[in-house]
Amino acid sequence: MKAMNRIVERARARPGRIALCEGDDVRVLQAALHATREGIARIALVGERGRITRLAKDEAIALEGMEIIDPCDSPRTEAYAEALYRLREKKGMSREQAREAVREPLTFANLMVRLGDADGSVAGAVHTTADVVRTAIQIIGPDPRFKLVSSFFLMMLCEPFHSLKGGLIFSDCGLVVDPDSEQLAEIAMSAADSAQNLLGEAPRVAMLSFSTSGSAKHAAVDKVVAAANRVRALRPNLAIDGDVQLDAAIVADIANRKLPDSQVKGKANVLVFPNLEAGNIGYKLAERVGGAVAIGPLLQGLAKPANDLSRGCSAEDVFHVIAVTVVQGQPDVPAAG
């Protein structure tokens, strides 16, 4: 996986501090050990100290080089509680509720990111996506450039049988159920920035539909067209096609026939799906039938990095998401387009 290898190398060159709030899960501990030994991240394990150390001992996982932070005895807990109270008081949170909430490892880990004590957080091996995303939005907050937090998968096609090789961004496959045209434009711009940052190449965006350049008339097509036009207005230098069918997005010969004025020319590296139903089906087809490796769901549009995991993830999956999170936390890459 050359694209993933490049991400790991970039993380190793400038390792960040990553907060992991599920250190009582063996997969997370194994990934933390791997990340520490590879030198891609400085790991902070946030949680009950006794449970983490017992599991590490039982599994013969060395914790050297990692910090364990127990919210129940951390010297930072009171300051974090006050920061949480000030952040959430207008939503009705009391100081006592903040003191209670900050003892939850997921909340504490995201406060570390917000307050600059960590460069990013990774969770979701145990917590639900709803909990991970809600906590990240409430505590870290959105990137000022965007109104919407969305998700993407980094899809790796690196096997000999793959005619299309390299990394692709699929968005949104895990969060926004039925975006309107403005939201779909936000997803496309966030996904373009994710491609610029993680793939290290100029984004080429395909706004997917069952229509190519008006070949079908339907309100669902109109939404995609409006979204593409909005992106063009806001990012005039970004290569984008929409509405476009998948084959014309990724096969040059078909693009030449169906869309001769294409900016992407059948070489899309960012696929923006019209809704969550299409995106979720699309990435799972690519993974399960097409043999792609799916890394994610990853979050985009946040002020600082916080990423989700599938609860069925492997230790290798967690390691890869740690590497991505480190790279996302490195100094800003200019916005695509």
Rosetta blueprint (number, residue, H / E / L):
1 M L
2 K H
3 A H
4 M H
5 N H
6 R H
7 I H
8 V H
9 E H
10 R H
11 A H
12 R H
13 A H
14 R L
15 P L
16 G E
17 R E
18 I E
19 A E
20 L E
21 C L
22 E L
23 G L
24 D L
25 D L
26 V H
27 R H
28 V H
29 L H
30 Q H
31 A H
32 A H
33 L H
34 H H
35 A H
36 T H
37 R H
38 E H
39 G L
40 I L
41 A E
42 R E
43 I E
44 A E
45 L E
46 V E
47 G L
48 E L
49 R H
50 G H
51 R H
52 I H
53 T H
54 R H
55 L H
56 A H
57 K H
58 D H
59 E L
60 A L
61 I L
62 A L
63 L L
64 E L
65 G L
66 M L
67 E E
68 I E
69 I E
70 D L
71 P L
72 C L
73 D L
74 S L
75 P L
76 R L
77 T H
78 E H
79 A H
80 Y H
81 A H
82 E H
83 A H
84 L H
85 Y H
86 R H
87 L H
88 R H
89 E H
90 K H
91 K H
92 G L
93 M L
94 S L
95 R H
96 E H
97 Q H
98 A H
99 R H
100 E H
101 A H
102 V L
103 R L
104 E L
105 P H
106 L H
107 T H
108 F H
109 A H
110 N H
111 L H
112 M H
113 V H
114 R H
115 L L
116 G L
117 D L
118 A L
119 D L
120 G E
121 S E
122 V E
123 A E
124 G L
125 A L
126 V L
127 H L
128 T L
129 T H
130 A H
131 D H
132 V H
133 V H
134 R H
135 T H
136 A H
137 I H
138 Q H
139 I H
140 I L
141 G L
142 P E
143 D L
144 P L
145 R L
146 F L
147 K L
148 L L
149 V L
150 S E
151 S E
152 F E
153 F E
154 L E
155 M E
156 M E
157 L E
158 C L
159 E L
160 P L
161 F L
162 H L
163 S L
164 L L
165 K L
166 G E
167 G E
168 L E
169 I E
170 F E
171 S E
172 D L
173 C L
174 G L
175 L L
176 V L
177 V L
178 D L
179 P L
180 D L
181 S H
182 E H
183 Q H
184 L H
185 A H
186 E H
187 I H
188 A H
189 M H
190 S H
191 A H
192 A H
193 D H
194 S H
195 A H
196 Q H
197 N H
198 L H
199 L L
200 G L
201 E L
202 A L
203 P L
204 R E
205 V E
206 A E
207 M E
208 L E
209 S L
210 F L
211 S L
212 T L
213 S L
214 G L
215 S L
216 A L
217 K L
218 H L
219 A H
220 A H
221 V H
222 D H
223 K H
224 V H
225 V H
226 A H
227 A H
228 A H
229 N H
230 R H
231 V H
232 R H
233 A H
234 L H
235 R L
236 P L
237 N L
238 L L
239 A E
240 I E
241 D E
242 G E
243 D E
244 V E
245 Q L
246 L H
247 D H
248 A H
249 A H
250 I H
251 V L
252 A H
253 D H
254 I H
255 A H
256 N H
257 R H
258 K H
259 L L
260 P L
261 D L
262 S L
263 Q L
264 V L
265 K L
266 G L
267 K L
268 A L
269 N L
270 V E
271 L E
272 V E
273 F L
274 P L
275 N L
276 L H
277 E H
278 A H
279 G H
280 N H
281 I H
282 G H
283 Y H
284 K H
285 L H
286 A H
287 E H
288 R H
289 V L
290 G L
291 G L
292 A L
293 V E
294 A E
295 I E
296 G E
297 P E
298 L E
299 L E
300 Q E
301 G L
302 L E
303 A L
304 K L
305 P L
306 A E
307 N E
308 D E
309 L L
310 S L
311 R L
312 G L
313 C L
314 S L
315 A H
316 E H
317 D H
318 V H
319 F H
320 H H
321 V H
322 I H
323 A H
324 V H
325 T H
326 V H
327 V H
328 Q H
329 G L
330 Q L
331 P L
332 D L
333 V L
334 P L
335 A L
336 A L
337 G L
